[in-house]
């Protein structure tokens, strides 16, 4: 079964991407992706890291027309840092892999695990 692992990171974690901590930050994520690949769970080409929330543009339809806002959907303590799709036998396997993500460590963020909709042609 396919699951999306959606990575939410604190502002402090996201800031590490472009700081003196960048090598350790990116090294941890590289090791995590290697773990998923070595487990045979990674769906190649399915995921991506995302630029920071300050680069987002949000589009909504309103009664008076289109509303375009600079920034993410909401000002929250954790922001979407990236995602990947894995293919594993069950939710327990997905949760086991999710807990290994760098952002699943205390104070670093969270991982949302969500089943992927099946292909409508399946």
C-alpha positions, 0 to 999 in steps of 0.5 A: 500500500502506498502512503505519503509521508508529509514532513512538517518542520519547525521554523528552527529546523527549516532555518538549518537548511541555510546555516552552519548546521546545513551539512548535518541537516542535509546529511540526516535527510540524505541518510533517511532517504537512503534508509527508505531506499534500502528498505525497498519502500521509496517510490522513486520520483515521488517526493521533493523537498520544498522551499521555505514557507516565505516563498509560498503563494496561496490562491483562493476563490472568494465571493468577490473573486480570486484572492492571492496571498503571499505566504503559506496557508496559515501562520503555524509553528510547523511548516511543510518541508517536503514529502515522499511516497512509500510503498509498504505492506501496511500502516505499521510499516509506514509508521515505523519508517515515519518515526525515523525521519529527522523531523520526527525527533523531539522538538523538530516537527512531525510526520503525517502519514496518509494513505495515497488514493489508488489509481482510478484505473486500478 
